[in-house]
Amino acid sequence: MAKSKIIKDLILNTINEEVAINRLLLIGLEVEDDEITKWAESELMGYKVDQNLPNYRKFHLGVFKYSGINGDFTIPRASLQSDVFENTLLNSISKKCVIMDGVKSIKRIIESETGSMNLDLSDLIGYVREKSGIQCTSLYMQFPLSVFENALSGMKNSLIKALVKLEQSFGNLDEFDIKFDAIKPETIKNTIDEVTRILYADDGSSF
């Protein structure tokens, strides 16, 4: 059973995730661990294009949609079959199916209640015309807001597991003066390594 109030509050949703992430950030700075510090900063401020993303920030292809002319008909917001695209191109598109935003931005998107989000694929309009004859005026992939909800849940689960592991090794995390000097260096290293694995684990939580 967790003893630290910050863990209990996070589980009960009585504090926001940013507070707990900042606590983890402080611990990462105290033990001078770049991976934990980078994870915390990225969750708060967003990830950069060249960074490795945790699995919970990746999602499967959504529904391809277009507006344009198909034969003799003008089509508004219709679905486009994915078999128009070659597998290599689908794989390339799937790499864009990631969430780079910070936690606060993710929560704003969820609260917007738009029902769905779009990934612009205008750069593939010429490809679609060549392969299918459809003259698109717009082309995008649509996916539900649940991808953001799942990303937030995945982040929170990883954060809780990481904090519990830190508590098991370092004691109550509510104190801001953990006596690292009194803890064996090997214990600190093993704990930090395990926390890093938790934060970046590819645990099949993507969808």
Number of C-alpha atoms within 10 A of each C-alpha: 5 14 14 16 12 20 23 15 14 19 14 9 10 10 14 12 21 16 13 20 23 16 17 22 20 16 20 19 14 13 14 11 16 13 17 25 20 16 23 24 17 18 21 20 14 18 18 11 8 6 11 10 19 22 20 26 21 22 21 15 18 17 16 19 22 22 19 17 16 14 10 6 8 11 17 14 13 13 16 18 10 14 8 15 17 11 11 9 11 14 12 11 16 15 12 13 18 18 18 19 19 18 22 16 15 20 14 10 18 17 11 11 9 10 12 14 17 16 16 13 15 14 11 16 17 13 14 17 15 12 11 11 13 20 20 21 13 17 25 23 19 17 20 14 19 13 23 25 15 18 24 21 14 19 21 17 16 20 22 22 15 22 21 21 18 20 18 13 14 17 15 19 21 14 9 10 9 15 10 12 7 8 12 9 11 9 12 16 13 12 19 22 14 14 22 18 15 19 22 18 15 13 11 8 16 16 13
